[in-house]
């Protein structure tokens, strides 16, 4: 304790904090040493170490000391939140510059100081994704979603991480949820369509299927290039590239080049949604399609046999 007091008197606050902390560890009943350590770190504006000591102390079996540590943390919250924002800003800038390690280092501190910083978890997940540490990335996106269940970009990013791990179904579900929460995000839709295309190809490989689906149509992912060539203004939708003669789709009047927009009044923006809707079709029930053909939108109907 004397070494800590001398260091504090010399304004060597980092050394003082370390001395007091080590004194507490040697004799846990001396909780005053822990508070001295926290105070020294505050004087040196080392908020991450301050918070670490106080959180450890808040779990103390000595209830009085634990309660005082929590009150200490509450008093510090304006300062720690401000410092967390600064760490986040630096981490975000480093992420933009491609320095994933530097970003993670700063975002770790932001999260330590503010465990409810949703964007910090999301950005740290992006940094881990850049390093191809997808399990860690998914864990951070999970946390961001737990903190804010309407955070569309966290669903988007977690979906990309799942797709990178080859977990196509989980990735597509997350992309679909991201689109529902933020339907104007065309990058989310494009990613979802890429996931759907990957899933379809994998199913065809596993099942040795290369032809049209149950409706008799073959689909194509609506890429920006395809949209431009067909005169479509947005890369959202399901494009029919081929129709099997005599099939249900042929009888309904669906043609190659049509963009399926709705099935039974339910919007179809992606191949994933399309697959879900056709799975609901039953024989003998009339099905209504809304398709875009050229500059026109038309309704088509047929009853599967």
C-alpha positions as CSV (number, residue, x, y, z in Angstrom):
1,X,0.0,0.0,0.0
2,X,2.9,2.4,0.8
3,X,4.3,1.9,-2.7
4,X,1.0,2.8,-4.2
5,X,0.6,5.9,-2.1
6,X,4.1,7.1,-3.0
7,X,3.4,6.5,-6.7
8,X,0.1,8.4,-6.4
9,X,2.0,11.3,-4.7
10,X,4.4,11.3,-7.6
11,X,1.4,11.4,-10.0
12,X,2.5,8.0,-11.4
13,X,-1.1,7.0,-11.5
14,X,-0.7,3.8,-13.7
15,X,2.0,2.5,-11.2
16,X,-0.1,3.5,-8.2
17,X,-3.2,1.7,-9.6
18,X,-1.1,-1.4,-10.2
19,X,0.4,-1.4,-6.7
20,X,-3.0,-1.0,-5.0
21,X,-4.5,-3.7,-7.2
22,X,-1.7,-6.1,-6.4
23,X,-2.1,-5.3,-2.7
24,X,-5.8,-6.2,-2.9
25,X,-5.0,-9.4,-4.6
26,X,-2.5,-10.4,-2.0
27,X,-5.1,-9.7,0.8
28,X,-8.6,-9.7,-0.6
29,X,-10.1,-8.5,2.7
30,X,-8.4,-5.2,2.1
31,X,-11.1,-3.9,-0.3
32,X,-10.0,-0.4,0.4
33,X,-6.9,-1.2,-1.8
34,X,-9.2,-2.0,-4.7
35,X,-11.0,1.4,-4.3
36,X,-7.6,3.1,-4.1
37,X,-6.6,1.3,-7.4
38,X,-9.8,2.4,-9.1
39,X,-9.3,6.0,-7.9
40,X,-5.7,6.0,-9.2
41,X,-6.7,4.8,-12.6
42,X,-9.4,7.4,-12.7
43,X,-6.8,10.1,-12.0
44,X,-4.8,8.8,-14.9
45,X,-8.0,8.6,-17.0
46,X,-7.5,4.9,-17.6
47,X,-11.2,4.1,-17.7
48,X,-10.9,0.5,-19.0
49,X,-8.7,-0.5,-16.0
50,X,-11.0,1.5,-13.7
51,X,-14.0,-0.3,-14.9
52,X,-12.3,-3.7,-14.8
53,X,-11.4,-3.2,-11.2
54,X,-14.8,-2.0,-10.1
55,X,-16.7,-4.7,-11.9
56,X,-14.5,-7.3,-10.3
57,X,-15.1,-5.6,-6.9
58,X,-18.9,-5.5,-7.6
59,X,-18.9,-9.3,-7.5
60,X,-17.3,-9.3,-4.1
61,X,-18.8,-11.4,-1.4
62,X,-18.7,-8.4,0.8
63,X,-22.0,-6.8,0.0
64,X,-21.2,-3.4,1.3
65,X,-18.1,-3.2,-1.0
66,X,-20.0,-4.6,-3.9
67,X,-22.7,-2.0,-3.6
68,X,-20.2,0.8,-3.3
69,X,-18.4,-0.4,-6.4
70,X,-21.7,-0.3,-8.3
71,X,-22.3,3.2,-7.2
72,X,-18.8,4.2,-8.2
73,X,-19.5,2.8,-11.7
74,X,-22.8,4.7,-11.9
75,X,-21.0,8.0,-11.1
76,X,-18.4,7.3,-13.8
77,X,-21.0,6.4,-16.5
78,X,-21.0,9.8,-18.3
79,X,-17.2,9.7,-18.5
80,X,-17.0,6.0,-19.5
81,X,-19.7,6.4,-22.1
82,X,-17.8,9.4,-23.6
83,X,-14.6,7.4,-23.7
84,X,-16.4,4.4,-25.2
85,X,-17.7,6.6,-28.0
86,X,-14.2,7.8,-28.7
87,X,-12.9,4.2,-28.8
88,X,-15.8,3.3,-31.1
89,X,-15.0,6.2,-33.4
90,X,-11.4,5.2,-33.7
91,X,-12.3,1.5,-34.2
92,X,-14.8,2.4,-36.9
93,X,-12.3,4.5,-38.8
94,X,-9.7,1.7,-38.6
95,X,-12.3,-0.8,-39.9
96,X,-13.0,1.5,-42.8
97,X,-9.2,1.6,-43.6
98,X,-9.0,-2.2,-43.5
99,X,-7.1,-2.4,-40.2
100,X,-9.2,-5.2,-38.6
101,X,-6.8,-5.8,-35.7
102,X,-6.6,-2.2,-34.8
103,X,-10.4,-2.0,-35.0
104,X,-10.9,-5.0,-32.8
105,X,-8.5,-3.5,-30.2
106,X,-10.4,-0.3,-30.0
107,X,-13.9,-1.9,-30.2
108,X,-12.9,-4.2,-27.3
109,X,-12.4,-1.1,-25.2
110,X,-15.6,0.5,-26.3
111,X,-17.6,-2.7,-25.4
112,X,-15.7,-3.0,-22.1
113,X,-16.8,0.6,-21.1
114,X,-20.3,0.3,-22.6
115,X,-21.6,-3.3,-22.8
116,X,-24.8,-2.0,-24.5
117,X,-23.0,-0.4,-27.5
118,X,-24.9,-2.2,-30.3
119,X,-22.9,-0.7,-33.1
120,X,-19.6,-1.6,-31.5
121,X,-20.6,-5.3,-31.4
122,X,-21.7,-5.1,-35.0
123,X,-18.5,-3.5,-36.2
124,X,-16.3,-5.8,-34.2
125,X,-18.2,-8.7,-35.9
126,X,-17.4,-7.1,-39.3
127,X,-13.7,-6.9,-38.3
128,X,-13.7,-10.6,-37.3
129,X,-15.5,-11.4,-40.6
130,X,-12.7,-9.6,-42.4
131,X,-10.2,-11.9,-40.6
132,X,-12.4,-14.9,-41.6
133,X,-13.1,-15.7,-37.9
134,X,-16.7,-16.3,-38.6
135,X,-17.7,-17.9,-35.3
136,X,-16.5,-14.9,-33.4
137,X,-18.2,-12.6,-35.9
138,X,-21.5,-14.5,-35.5
139,X,-21.2,-14.2,-31.7
140,X,-20.9,-10.4,-31.9
141,X,-23.8,-10.2,-34.4
142,X,-25.8,-12.3,-32.0
143,X,-25.1,-9.9,-29.2
144,X,-26.0,-6.9,-31.4
145,X,-29.3,-8.5,-32.2
146,X,-30.0,-9.3,-28.6
147,X,-29.5,-5.7,-27.7
148,X,-31.6,-4.5,-30.7
149,X,-33.9,-7.0,-32.3
150,X,-34.7,-4.5,-35.1
151,X,-31.1,-3.9,-36.2
152,X,-31.4,-4.9,-39.8
153,X,-27.7,-4.6,-40.6
154,X,-26.7,-7.0,-37.8
155,X,-29.0,-9.6,-39.4
156,X,-27.5,-8.8,-42.8
157,X,-24.0,-9.2,-41.5
158,X,-24.7,-12.4,-39.6
159,X,-26.3,-13.8,-42.7
160,X,-23.2,-13.1,-44.7
161,X,-21.1,-14.8,-42.0
162,X,-23.4,-17.9,-42.1
163,X,-23.1,-18.0,-45.9
164,X,-19.3,-17.7,-45.7
165,X,-19.4,-20.8,-43.4
166,X,-21.5,-22.6,-45.9
167,X,-24.7,-22.5,-43.7
168,X,-26.9,-21.4,-46.5
169,X,-30.3,-21.8,-44.9
170,X,-29.4,-19.9,-41.8
171,X,-27.7,-17.2,-43.9
172,X,-30.8,-16.8,-46.2
173,X,-33.1,-16.6,-43.2
174,X,-31.1,-13.8,-41.7
175,X,-30.9,-12.0,-45.1
176,X,-34.7,-12.3,-45.4
177,X,-35.2,-10.9,-41.9
178,X,-32.8,-8.0,-42.7
179,X,-34.9,-7.2,-45.8
180,X,-38.1,-7.2,-43.8
181,X,-36.6,-4.8,-41.3
182,X,-35.0,-2.6,-43.9
183,X,-36.7,-3.4,-47.3
184,X,-35.0,-0.6,-49.1
185,X,-31.6,-2.2,-48.7
186,X,-30.8,-3.6,-52.2
187,X,-27.4,-4.9,-51.0
188,X,-29.2,-7.1,-48.6
189,X,-31.6,-8.4,-51.3
190,X,-28.7,-9.0,-53.7
191,X,-26.9,-11.0,-51.0
192,X,-30.0,-13.0,-50.3
193,X,-30.4,-13.8,-53.9
194,X,-26.8,-14.9,-54.1
195,X,-27.5,-17.2,-51.1
196,X,-30.6,-18.6,-52.8
197,X,-28.7,-19.3,-56.0
198,X,-26.0,-21.1,-54.0
199,X,-28.7,-23.1,-52.2
200,X,-30.5,-24.1,-55.4
201,X,-27.2,-25.2,-57.0
202,X,-26.3,-27.2,-53.9
203,X,-29.7,-28.9,-53.9
204,X,-29.4,-29.7,-57.6
205,X,-25.9,-31.2,-57.0
206,X,-27.1,-33.3,-54.1
207,X,-30.3,-34.5,-55.8
208,X,-28.9,-34.7,-59.3
209,X,-31.6,-32.2,-60.5
210,X,-30.8,-29.9,-63.3
211,X,-34.2,-29.1,-64.7
212,X,-37.1,-26.8,-63.8
213,X,-38.9,-26.8,-60.4
214,X,-42.3,-28.1,-59.7
215,X,-44.0,-25.2,-61.5
216,X,-42.0,-25.9,-64.6
217,X,-39.9,-22.7,-64.4
218,X,-36.1,-22.2,-64.2
219,X,-35.0,-19.2,-62.3
220,X,-32.2,-16.8,-62.6
221,X,-30.7,-14.4,-60.0
222,X,-31.7,-10.8,-60.8
223,X,-28.2,-9.2,-61.0
224,X,-27.7,-5.5,-61.9
225,X,-26.5,-6.6,-65.3
226,X,-29.6,-8.7,-66.0
227,X,-31.8,-5.9,-64.6
228,X,-30.3,-3.5,-67.1
229,X,-30.6,-5.8,-70.0
230,X,-34.3,-6.5,-69.3
231,X,-35.2,-2.9,-68.4
232,X,-35.8,-3.5,-64.7
233,X,-35.0,-0.5,-62.5
234,X,-34.3,-2.5,-59.3
235,X,-32.4,-5.7,-58.6
236,X,-35.3,-7.1,-56.6
237,X,-37.4,-10.0,-57.9
238,X,-37.3,-13.5,-59.4
239,X,-36.7,-13.8,-63.1
240,X,-37.9,-16.7,-65.2
241,X,-35.2,-17.8,-67.6
242,X,-37.1,-20.8,-69.0
243,X,-40.5,-22.4,-68.9
244,X,-41.1,-26.2,-69.5
245,X,-43.7,-26.8,-72.3
246,X,-46.9,-28.2,-70.9
247,X,-46.0,-27.4,-67.3
248,X,-48.2,-25.6,-64.8
249,X,-46.3,-22.4,-65.4
250,X,-46.8,-22.8,-69.2
251,X,-50.5,-23.2,-68.7
252,X,-50.6,-20.1,-66.5
253,X,-49.0,-18.1,-69.3
254,X,-45.7,-17.4,-67.6
255,X,-43.0,-16.7,-70.2
256,X,-39.2,-16.5,-70.1
257,X,-38.1,-13.0,-69.1
258,X,-41.1,-12.5,-66.8
259,X,-40.3,-11.1,-63.3
260,X,-42.5,-12.8,-60.7
261,X,-43.7,-10.1,-58.3
262,X,-46.4,-11.8,-56.3
263,X,-47.9,-15.3,-55.7
264,X,-51.4,-15.2,-54.3
265,X,-51.0,-11.5,-53.4
266,X,-47.9,-12.1,-51.4
267,X,-44.8,-10.2,-52.6
268,X,-41.9,-12.1,-54.0
269,X,-38.6,-10.2,-53.8
270,X,-36.1,-13.0,-53.6
271,X,-35.7,-16.7,-54.6
272,X,-35.9,-17.6,-51.0
273,X,-39.4,-16.1,-50.7
274,X,-40.3,-17.7,-54.0
275,X,-39.3,-21.2,-52.7
276,X,-41.4,-20.7,-49.5
277,X,-44.5,-19.7,-51.5
278,X,-44.4,-22.5,-54.0
279,X,-44.0,-25.0,-51.2
280,X,-47.5,-23.8,-50.0
281,X,-49.2,-24.6,-53.4
282,X,-51.7,-27.5,-53.3
283,X,-53.4,-29.2,-56.2
284,X,-56.9,-28.1,-57.1
285,X,-56.5,-24.6,-55.7
286,X,-56.4,-21.6,-58.1
287,X,-53.1,-19.7,-57.9
288,X,-52.8,-16.0,-58.8
289,X,-49.5,-14.6,-60.1
290,X,-48.5,-11.0,-60.7
291,X,-45.7,-10.7,-63.2
292,X,-43.9,-7.8,-64.8
293,X,-43.5,-8.2,-68.5
294,X,-41.6,-5.4,-70.3
295,X,-43.2,-2.2,-69.0
296,X,-46.5,-3.9,-68.0
297,X,-47.6,-5.7,-64.9
298,X,-50.2,-8.4,-65.5
299,X,-52.1,-11.0,-63.5
300,X,-52.0,-14.7,-64.5
301,X,-54.0,-17.5,-62.9
302,X,-54.1,-21.3,-63.2
303,X,-55.1,-24.3,-61.1
304,X,-52.4,-27.0,-60.6
305,X,-53.6,-30.5,-61.3
